[in-house]
Amino acid sequence: MTVIKTKIGSAFFEYIEHYPNEQDALDSKNGEFKEVKIGKLKMERTKISKKESSNDSKSERTPKTS
């Protein structure tokens, strides 16, 4: 079994590209990716879930009944 922890939130970001001229920037042509800056990161909640592994035995995946 694997336990998965997922953090959910929001952030502001800047996606930075360089262009040879203004027209290419307006048309999003010939751009070169430079970096992404992330700021104002806000964690809203955390979710924890379980995932059954393929190598777990069948008896561990079957609920016990009385």
PDB file of N, CA, C and O in Angstrom:
ATOM      1  N   MET A   1       0.854  -1.167   0.000  1.00  0.00           N
ATOM      2  CA  MET A   1       0.000   0.000   0.000  1.00  0.00           C
ATOM      3  C   MET A   1       0.904   1.236   0.000  1.00  0.00           C
ATOM      4  O   MET A   1       1.958   1.249   0.635  1.00  0.00           O
ATOM      5  N   THR A   2       0.484   2.241  -0.703  1.00  0.00           N
ATOM      6  CA  THR A   2       1.195   3.513  -0.752  1.00  0.00           C
ATOM      7  C   THR A   2       0.272   4.594  -0.216  1.00  0.00           C
ATOM      8  O   THR A   2      -0.907   4.643  -0.568  1.00  0.00           O
ATOM      9  N   VAL A   3       0.804   5.455   0.631  1.00  0.00           N
ATOM     10  CA  VAL A   3       0.045   6.594   1.141  1.00  0.00           C
ATOM     11  C   VAL A   3       0.477   7.819   0.341  1.00  0.00           C
ATOM     12  O   VAL A   3       1.669   8.099   0.223  1.00  0.00           O
ATOM     13  N   ILE A   4      -0.496   8.547  -0.207  1.00  0.00           N
ATOM     14  CA  ILE A   4      -0.228   9.706  -1.048  1.00  0.00           C
ATOM     15  C   ILE A   4      -0.703  10.961  -0.333  1.00  0.00           C
ATOM     16  O   ILE A   4      -1.853  11.040   0.097  1.00  0.00           O
ATOM     17  N   LYS A   5       0.184  11.941  -0.207  1.00  0.00           N
ATOM     18  CA  LYS A   5      -0.156  13.219   0.422  1.00  0.00           C
ATOM     19  C   LYS A   5      -0.157  14.284  -0.669  1.00  0.00           C
ATOM     20  O   LYS A   5       0.856  14.504  -1.333  1.00  0.00           O
ATOM     21  N   THR A   6      -1.298  14.944  -0.849  1.00  0.00           N
ATOM     22  CA  THR A   6      -1.457  15.972  -1.871  1.00  0.00           C
ATOM     23  C   THR A   6      -1.768  17.297  -1.185  1.00  0.00           C
ATOM     24  O   THR A   6      -2.700  17.391  -0.388  1.00  0.00           O
ATOM     25  N   LYS A   7      -0.982  18.315  -1.502  1.00  0.00           N
ATOM     26  CA  LYS A   7      -1.232  19.647  -0.947  1.00  0.00           C
ATOM     27  C   LYS A   7      -1.894  20.483  -2.026  1.00  0.00           C
ATOM     28  O   LYS A   7      -1.425  20.532  -3.163  1.00  0.00           O
ATOM     29  N   ILE A   8      -2.991  21.142  -1.662  1.00  0.00           N
ATOM     30  CA  ILE A   8      -3.779  21.927  -2.600  1.00  0.00           C
ATOM     31  C   ILE A   8      -3.733  23.383  -2.158  1.00  0.00           C
ATOM     32  O   ILE A   8      -3.905  23.696  -0.981  1.00  0.00           O
ATOM     33  N   GLY A   9      -3.496  24.268  -3.126  1.00  0.00           N
ATOM     34  CA  GLY A   9      -3.407  25.679  -2.784  1.00  0.00           C
ATOM     35  C   GLY A   9      -3.395  26.539  -4.027  1.00  0.00           C
ATOM     36  O   GLY A   9      -3.830  26.116  -5.098  1.00  0.00           O
ATOM     37  N   SER A  10      -2.892  27.750  -3.874  1.00  0.00           N
ATOM     38  CA  SER A  10      -2.833  28.684  -4.991  1.00  0.00           C
ATOM     39  C   SER A  10      -1.526  29.461  -4.920  1.00  0.00           C
ATOM     40  O   SER A  10      -0.860  29.508  -3.886  1.00  0.00           O
ATOM     41  N   ALA A  11      -1.178  30.070  -6.053  1.00  0.00           N
ATOM     42  CA  ALA A  11       0.049  30.866  -6.117  1.00  0.00           C
ATOM     43  C   ALA A  11      -0.047  31.840  -7.279  1.00  0.00           C
ATOM     44  O   ALA A  11      -0.811  31.631  -8.221  1.00  0.00           O
ATOM     45  N   PHE A  12       0.733  32.900  -7.199  1.00  0.00           N
ATOM     46  CA  PHE A  12       0.914  33.810  -8.324  1.00  0.00           C
ATOM     47  C   PHE A  12       2.201  33.387  -9.013  1.00  0.00           C
ATOM     48  O   PHE A  12       3.148  32.956  -8.355  1.00  0.00           O
ATOM     49  N   PHE A  13       2.238  33.509 -10.340  1.00  0.00           N
ATOM     50  CA  PHE A  13       3.464  33.137 -11.037  1.00  0.00           C
ATOM     51  C   PHE A  13       3.743  34.082 -12.184  1.00  0.00           C
ATOM     52  O   PHE A  13       2.839  34.728 -12.714  1.00  0.00           O
ATOM     53  N   GLU A  14       5.018  34.154 -12.563  1.00  0.00           N
ATOM     54  CA  GLU A  14       5.470  34.892 -13.737  1.00  0.00           C
ATOM     55  C   GLU A  14       6.125  33.879 -14.663  1.00  0.00           C
ATOM     56  O   GLU A  14       7.051  33.176 -14.255  1.00  0.00           O
ATOM     57  N   TYR A  15       5.664  33.795 -15.886  1.00  0.00           N
ATOM     58  CA  TYR A  15       6.225  32.917 -16.910  1.00  0.00           C
ATOM     59  C   TYR A  15       7.006  33.822 -17.856  1.00  0.00           C
ATOM     60  O   TYR A  15       6.406  34.626 -18.570  1.00  0.00           O
ATOM     61  N   ILE A  16       8.312  33.708 -17.876  1.00  0.00           N
ATOM     62  CA  ILE A  16       9.156  34.664 -18.585  1.00  0.00           C
ATOM     63  C   ILE A  16       9.745  34.046 -19.850  1.00  0.00           C
ATOM     64  O   ILE A  16      10.385  32.995 -19.813  1.00  0.00           O
ATOM     65  N   GLU A  17       9.508  34.733 -20.980  1.00  0.00           N
ATOM     66  CA  GLU A  17      10.066  34.339 -22.272  1.00  0.00           C
ATOM     67  C   GLU A  17      10.752  35.559 -22.887  1.00  0.00           C
ATOM     68  O   GLU A  17      10.352  36.695 -22.632  1.00  0.00           O
ATOM     69  N   HIS A  18      11.775  35.323 -23.687  1.00  0.00           N
ATOM     70  CA  HIS A  18      12.451  36.402 -24.413  1.00  0.00           C
ATOM     71  C   HIS A  18      12.150  36.260 -25.900  1.00  0.00           C
ATOM     72  O   HIS A  18      12.127  35.152 -26.434  1.00  0.00           O
ATOM     73  N   TYR A  19      11.920  37.395 -26.566  1.00  0.00           N
ATOM     74  CA  TYR A  19      11.601  37.436 -27.995  1.00  0.00           C
ATOM     75  C   TYR A  19      12.553  38.398 -28.706  1.00  0.00           C
ATOM     76  O   TYR A  19      13.053  39.344 -28.097  1.00  0.00           O
ATOM     77  N   PRO A  20      12.802  38.158 -29.987  1.00  0.00           N
ATOM     78  CA  PRO A  20      13.703  39.034 -30.723  1.00  0.00           C
ATOM     79  C   PRO A  20      13.099  40.412 -31.029  1.00  0.00           C
ATOM     80  O   PRO A  20      13.837  41.381 -31.212  1.00  0.00           O
ATOM     81  N   ASN A  21      11.754  40.509 -31.087  1.00  0.00           N
ATOM     82  CA  ASN A  21      11.124  41.799 -31.354  1.00  0.00           C
ATOM     83  C   ASN A  21       9.700  41.808 -30.803  1.00  0.00           C
ATOM     84  O   ASN A  21       9.176  40.772 -30.394  1.00  0.00           O
ATOM     85  N   GLU A  22       9.083  42.984 -30.795  1.00  0.00           N
ATOM     86  CA  GLU A  22       7.751  43.150 -30.220  1.00  0.00           C
ATOM     87  C   GLU A  22       6.679  42.374 -30.978  1.00  0.00           C
ATOM     88  O   GLU A  22       5.776  41.810 -30.360  1.00  0.00           O
ATOM     89  N   GLN A  23       6.764  42.335 -32.298  1.00  0.00           N
ATOM     90  CA  GLN A  23       5.747  41.634 -33.086  1.00  0.00           C
ATOM     91  C   GLN A  23       5.748  40.141 -32.783  1.00  0.00           C
ATOM     92  O   GLN A  23       4.686  39.534 -32.644  1.00  0.00           O
ATOM     93  N   ASP A  24       6.943  39.543 -32.680  1.00  0.00           N
ATOM     94  CA  ASP A  24       7.014  38.121 -32.324  1.00  0.00           C
ATOM     95  C   ASP A  24       6.423  37.885 -30.931  1.00  0.00           C
ATOM     96  O   ASP A  24       5.767  36.869 -30.704  1.00  0.00           O
ATOM     97  N   ALA A  25       6.646  38.799 -30.014  1.00  0.00           N
ATOM     98  CA  ALA A  25       6.086  38.666 -28.662  1.00  0.00           C
ATOM     99  C   ALA A  25       4.561  38.742 -28.709  1.00  0.00           C
ATOM    100  O   ALA A  25       3.881  37.982 -28.020  1.00  0.00           O
ATOM    101  N   LEU A  26       4.026  39.646 -29.512  1.00  0.00           N
ATOM    102  CA  LEU A  26       2.573  39.761 -29.643  1.00  0.00           C
ATOM    103  C   LEU A  26       1.968  38.508 -30.260  1.00  0.00           C
ATOM    104  O   LEU A  26       0.878  38.086 -29.873  1.00  0.00           O
ATOM    105  N   ASP A  27       2.675  37.909 -31.223  1.00  0.00           N
ATOM    106  CA  ASP A  27       2.189  36.714 -31.916  1.00  0.00           C
ATOM    107  C   ASP A  27       2.620  35.418 -31.233  1.00  0.00           C
ATOM    108  O   ASP A  27       2.250  34.332 -31.680  1.00  0.00           O
ATOM    109  N   SER A  28       3.386  35.519 -30.168  1.00  0.00           N
ATOM    110  CA  SER A  28       3.947  34.347 -29.461  1.00  0.00           C
ATOM    111  C   SER A  28       4.732  33.448 -30.414  1.00  0.00           C
ATOM    112  O   SER A  28       4.580  32.226 -30.393  1.00  0.00           O
ATOM    113  N   LYS A  29       5.574  34.063 -31.253  1.00  0.00           N
ATOM    114  CA  LYS A  29       6.407  33.321 -32.203  1.00  0.00           C
ATOM    115  C   LYS A  29       7.873  33.513 -31.855  1.00  0.00           C
ATOM    116  O   LYS A  29       8.290  34.594 -31.439  1.00  0.00           O
ATOM    117  N   ASN A  30       8.648  32.453 -32.030  1.00  0.00           N
ATOM    118  CA  ASN A  30      10.105  32.501 -31.853  1.00  0.00           C
ATOM    119  C   ASN A  30      10.528  32.908 -30.454  1.00  0.00           C
ATOM    120  O   ASN A  30      11.578  33.526 -30.277  1.00  0.00           O
ATOM    121  N   GLY A  31       9.730  32.570 -29.467  1.00  0.00           N
ATOM    122  CA  GLY A  31      10.075  32.903 -28.085  1.00  0.00           C
ATOM    123  C   GLY A  31      10.991  31.855 -27.480  1.00  0.00           C
ATOM    124  O   GLY A  31      11.000  30.693 -27.888  1.00  0.00           O
ATOM    125  N   GLU A  32      11.756  32.295 -26.504  1.00  0.00           N
ATOM    126  CA  GLU A  32      12.648  31.383 -25.790  1.00  0.00           C
ATOM    127  C   GLU A  32      12.291  31.435 -24.307  1.00  0.00           C
ATOM    128  O   GLU A  32      12.372  32.488 -23.675  1.00  0.00           O
ATOM    129  N   PHE A  33      11.895  30.285 -23.760  1.00  0.00           N
ATOM    130  CA  PHE A  33      11.540  30.202 -22.346  1.00  0.00           C
ATOM    131  C   PHE A  33      12.778  30.498 -21.503  1.00  0.00           C
ATOM    132  O   PHE A  33      13.867  30.000 -21.791  1.00  0.00           O
ATOM    133  N   LYS A  34      12.603  31.320 -20.450  1.00  0.00           N
ATOM    134  CA  LYS A  34      13.711  31.644 -19.554  1.00  0.00           C
ATOM    135  C   LYS A  34      13.499  31.104 -18.151  1.00  0.00           C
ATOM    136  O   LYS A  34      14.364  30.409 -17.620  1.00  0.00           O
ATOM    137  N   GLU A  35      12.348  31.417 -17.538  1.00  0.00           N
ATOM    138  CA  GLU A  35      12.119  30.946 -16.172  1.00  0.00           C
ATOM    139  C   GLU A  35      10.665  31.150 -15.754  1.00  0.00           C
ATOM    140  O   GLU A  35       9.904  31.867 -16.403  1.00  0.00           O
ATOM    141  N   VAL A  36      10.306  30.496 -14.645  1.00  0.00           N
ATOM    142  CA  VAL A  36       9.017  30.709 -13.991  1.00  0.00           C
ATOM    143  C   VAL A  36       9.322  31.110 -12.554  1.00  0.00           C
ATOM    144  O   VAL A  36      10.054  30.421 -11.844  1.00  0.00           O
ATOM    145  N   LYS A  37       8.753  32.228 -12.140  1.00  0.00           N
ATOM    146  CA  LYS A  37       8.892  32.680 -10.760  1.00  0.00           C
ATOM    147  C   LYS A  37       7.566  32.449 -10.061  1.00  0.00           C
ATOM    148  O   LYS A  37       6.513  32.830 -10.572  1.00  0.00           O
ATOM    149  N   ILE A  38       7.616  31.825  -8.894  1.00  0.00           N
ATOM    150  CA  ILE A  38       6.404  31.542  -8.127  1.00  0.00           C
ATOM    151  C   ILE A  38       6.453  32.347  -6.843  1.00  0.00           C
ATOM    152  O   ILE A  38       7.469  32.373  -6.149  1.00  0.00           O
ATOM    153  N   GLY A  39       5.345  33.003  -6.534  1.00  0.00           N
ATOM    154  CA  GLY A  39       5.272  33.799  -5.320  1.00  0.00           C
ATOM    155  C   GLY A  39       3.902  33.719  -4.700  1.00  0.00           C
ATOM    156  O   GLY A  39       2.961  33.203  -5.304  1.00  0.00           O
ATOM    157  N   LYS A  40       3.793  34.233  -3.491  1.00  0.00           N
ATOM    158  CA  LYS A  40       2.533  34.264  -2.739  1.00  0.00           C
ATOM    159  C   LYS A  40       1.878  32.879  -2.706  1.00  0.00           C
ATOM    160  O   LYS A  40       0.688  32.727  -2.983  1.00  0.00           O
ATOM    161  N   LEU A  41       2.677  31.893  -2.365  1.00  0.00           N
ATOM    162  CA  LEU A  41       2.199  30.515  -2.271  1.00  0.00           C
ATOM    163  C   LEU A  41       1.310  30.380  -1.042  1.00  0.00           C
ATOM    164  O   LEU A  41       1.714  30.741   0.063  1.00  0.00           O
ATOM    165  N   LYS A  42       0.104  29.861  -1.232  1.00  0.00           N
ATOM    166  CA  LYS A  42      -0.857  29.719  -0.135  1.00  0.00           C
ATOM    167  C   LYS A  42      -1.387  28.295  -0.129  1.00  0.00           C
ATOM    168  O   LYS A  42      -2.062  27.871  -1.067  1.00  0.00           O
ATOM    169  N   MET A  43      -1.080  27.560   0.931  1.00  0.00           N
ATOM    170  CA  MET A  43      -1.592  26.202   1.078  1.00  0.00           C
ATOM    171  C   MET A  43      -2.998  26.276   1.667  1.00  0.00           C
ATOM    172  O   MET A  43      -3.219  26.907   2.700  1.00  0.00           O
ATOM    173  N   GLU A  44      -3.933  25.628   1.001  1.00  0.00           N
ATOM    174  CA  GLU A  44      -5.334  25.687   1.424  1.00  0.00           C
ATOM    175  C   GLU A  44      -5.744  24.451   2.217  1.00  0.00           C
ATOM    176  O   GLU A  44      -6.439  24.553   3.228  1.00  0.00           O
ATOM    177  N   ARG A  45      -5.312  23.294   1.752  1.00  0.00           N
ATOM    178  CA  ARG A  45      -5.662  22.054   2.461  1.00  0.00           C
ATOM    179  C   ARG A  45      -4.709  20.942   2.053  1.00  0.00           C
ATOM    180  O   ARG A  45      -3.979  21.051   1.069  1.00  0.00           O
ATOM    181  N   THR A  46      -4.735  19.881   2.826  1.00  0.00           N
ATOM    182  CA  THR A  46      -3.926  18.697   2.553  1.00  0.00           C
ATOM    183  C   THR A  46      -4.845  17.501   2.466  1.00  0.00           C
ATOM    184  O   THR A  46      -5.745  17.341   3.292  1.00  0.00           O
ATOM    185  N   LYS A  47      -4.627  16.659   1.473  1.00  0.00           N
ATOM    186  CA  LYS A  47      -5.444  15.463   1.271  1.00  0.00           C
ATOM    187  C   LYS A  47      -4.527  14.249   1.368  1.00  0.00           C
ATOM    188  O   LYS A  47      -3.478  14.205   0.726  1.00  0.00           O
ATOM    189  N   ILE A  48      -4.919  13.275   2.163  1.00  0.00           N
ATOM    190  CA  ILE A  48      -4.152  12.035   2.298  1.00  0.00           C
ATOM    191  C   ILE A  48      -5.024  10.894   1.833  1.00  0.00           C
ATOM    192  O   ILE A  48      -6.159  10.737   2.285  1.00  0.00           O
ATOM    193  N   SER A  49      -4.478  10.086   0.911  1.00  0.00           N
ATOM    194  CA  SER A  49      -5.231   8.948   0.387  1.00  0.00           C
ATOM    195  C   SER A  49      -4.318   7.728   0.323  1.00  0.00           C
ATOM    196  O   SER A  49      -3.096   7.838   0.421  1.00  0.00           O
ATOM    197  N   LYS A  50      -4.937   6.571   0.156  1.00  0.00           N
ATOM    198  CA  LYS A  50      -4.194   5.313   0.070  1.00  0.00           C
ATOM    199  C   LYS A  50      -4.393   4.707  -1.308  1.00  0.00           C
ATOM    200  O   LYS A  50      -5.483   4.768  -1.876  1.00  0.00           O
ATOM    201  N   LYS A  51      -3.340   4.127  -1.830  1.00  0.00           N
ATOM    202  CA  LYS A  51      -3.401   3.441  -3.115  1.00  0.00           C
ATOM    203  C   LYS A  51      -2.861   2.034  -2.914  1.00  0.00           C
ATOM    204  O   LYS A  51      -1.761   1.843  -2.394  1.00  0.00           O
ATOM    205  N   GLU A  52      -3.641   1.067  -3.329  1.00  0.00           N
ATOM    206  CA  GLU A  52      -3.221  -0.317  -3.200  1.00  0.00           C
ATOM    207  C   GLU A  52      -2.118  -0.621  -4.201  1.00  0.00           C
ATOM    208  O   GLU A  52      -2.240  -0.279  -5.377  1.00  0.00           O
ATOM    209  N   SER A  53      -1.061  -1.248  -3.759  1.00  0.00           N
ATOM    210  CA  SER A  53       0.027  -1.645  -4.646  1.00  0.00           C
ATOM    211  C   SER A  53      -0.345  -2.928  -5.362  1.00  0.00           C
ATOM    212  O   SER A  53      -1.138  -3.716  -4.848  1.00  0.00           O
ATOM    213  N   SER A  54       0.206  -3.145  -6.519  1.00  0.00           N
ATOM    214  CA  SER A  54      -0.103  -4.351  -7.285  1.00  0.00           C
ATOM    215  C   SER A  54       0.487  -5.600  -6.641  1.00  0.00           C
ATOM    216  O   SER A  54       0.042  -6.709  -6.940  1.00  0.00           O
ATOM    217  N   ASN A  55       1.486  -5.447  -5.757  1.00  0.00           N
ATOM    218  CA  ASN A  55       2.096  -6.615  -5.124  1.00  0.00           C
ATOM    219  C   ASN A  55       1.487  -6.935  -3.764  1.00  0.00           C
ATOM    220  O   ASN A  55       1.962  -7.852  -3.093  1.00  0.00           O
ATOM    221  N   ASP A  56       0.447  -6.210  -3.332  1.00  0.00           N
ATOM    222  CA  ASP A  56      -0.239  -6.549  -2.084  1.00  0.00           C
ATOM    223  C   ASP A  56      -1.026  -7.840  -2.286  1.00  0.00           C
ATOM    224  O   ASP A  56      -1.536  -8.102  -3.375  1.00  0.00           O
ATOM    225  N   SER A  57      -1.119  -8.636  -1.235  1.00  0.00           N
ATOM    226  CA  SER A  57      -1.870  -9.884  -1.362  1.00  0.00           C
ATOM    227  C   SER A  57      -3.363  -9.586  -1.411  1.00  0.00           C
ATOM    228  O   SER A  57      -3.818  -8.552  -0.922  1.00  0.00           O
ATOM    229  N   LYS A  58      -4.121 -10.508  -2.009  1.00  0.00           N
ATOM    230  CA  LYS A  58      -5.558 -10.300  -2.180  1.00  0.00           C
ATOM    231  C   LYS A  58      -6.272 -10.203  -0.844  1.00  0.00           C
ATOM    232  O   LYS A  58      -7.248  -9.461  -0.729  1.00  0.00           O
ATOM    233  N   SER A  59      -5.816 -10.931   0.174  1.00  0.00           N
ATOM    234  CA  SER A  59      -6.482 -10.914   1.467  1.00  0.00           C
ATOM    235  C   SER A  59      -6.377  -9.538   2.123  1.00  0.00           C
ATOM    236  O   SER A  59      -7.265  -9.159   2.887  1.00  0.00           O
ATOM    237  N   GLU A  60      -5.312  -8.779   1.843  1.00  0.00           N
ATOM    238  CA  GLU A  60      -5.173  -7.456   2.424  1.00  0.00           C
ATOM    239  C   GLU A  60      -6.097  -6.451   1.749  1.00  0.00           C
ATOM    240  O   GLU A  60      -6.465  -5.447   2.359  1.00  0.00           O
ATOM    241  N   ARG A  61      -6.480  -6.710   0.486  1.00  0.00           N
ATOM    242  CA  ARG A  61      -7.353  -5.783  -0.231  1.00  0.00           C
ATOM    243  C   ARG A  61      -8.824  -6.090  -0.018  1.00  0.00           C
ATOM    244  O   ARG A  61      -9.674  -5.248  -0.309  1.00  0.00           O
ATOM    245  N   THR A  62      -9.142  -7.265   0.480  1.00  0.00           N
ATOM    246  CA  THR A  62     -10.528  -7.648   0.694  1.00  0.00           C
ATOM    247  C   THR A  62     -10.963  -7.309   2.113  1.00  0.00           C
ATOM    248  O   THR A  62     -10.314  -7.742   3.065  1.00  0.00           O
ATOM    249  N   PRO A  63     -12.045  -6.545   2.284  1.00  0.00           N
ATOM    250  CA  PRO A  63     -12.500  -6.226   3.642  1.00  0.00           C
ATOM    251  C   PRO A  63     -12.973  -7.460   4.371  1.00  0.00           C
ATOM    252  O   PRO A  63     -13.539  -8.374   3.770  1.00  0.00           O
ATOM    253  N   LYS A  64     -12.739  -7.482   5.672  1.00  0.00           N
ATOM    254  CA  LYS A  64     -13.181  -8.613   6.490  1.00  0.00           C
ATOM    255  C   LYS A  64     -14.663  -8.460   6.781  1.00  0.00           C
ATOM    256  O   LYS A  64     -15.132  -7.363   7.084  1.00  0.00           O
ATOM    257  N   THR A  65     -15.395  -9.552   6.690  1.00  0.00           N
ATOM    258  CA  THR A  65     -16.828  -9.529   7.012  1.00  0.00           C
ATOM    259  C   THR A  65     -17.100 -10.479   8.162  1.00  0.00           C
ATOM    260  O   THR A  65     -16.434 -11.503   8.307  1.00  0.00           O
ATOM    261  N   SER A  66     -18.067 -10.138   8.964  1.00  0.00           N
ATOM    262  CA  SER A  66     -18.398 -10.986  10.126  1.00  0.00           C
ATOM    263  C   SER A  66     -19.596 -11.843   9.830  1.00  0.00           C
ATOM    264  O   SER A  66     -20.025 -12.621  10.683  1.00  0.00           O
TER     265      SER A  66
END
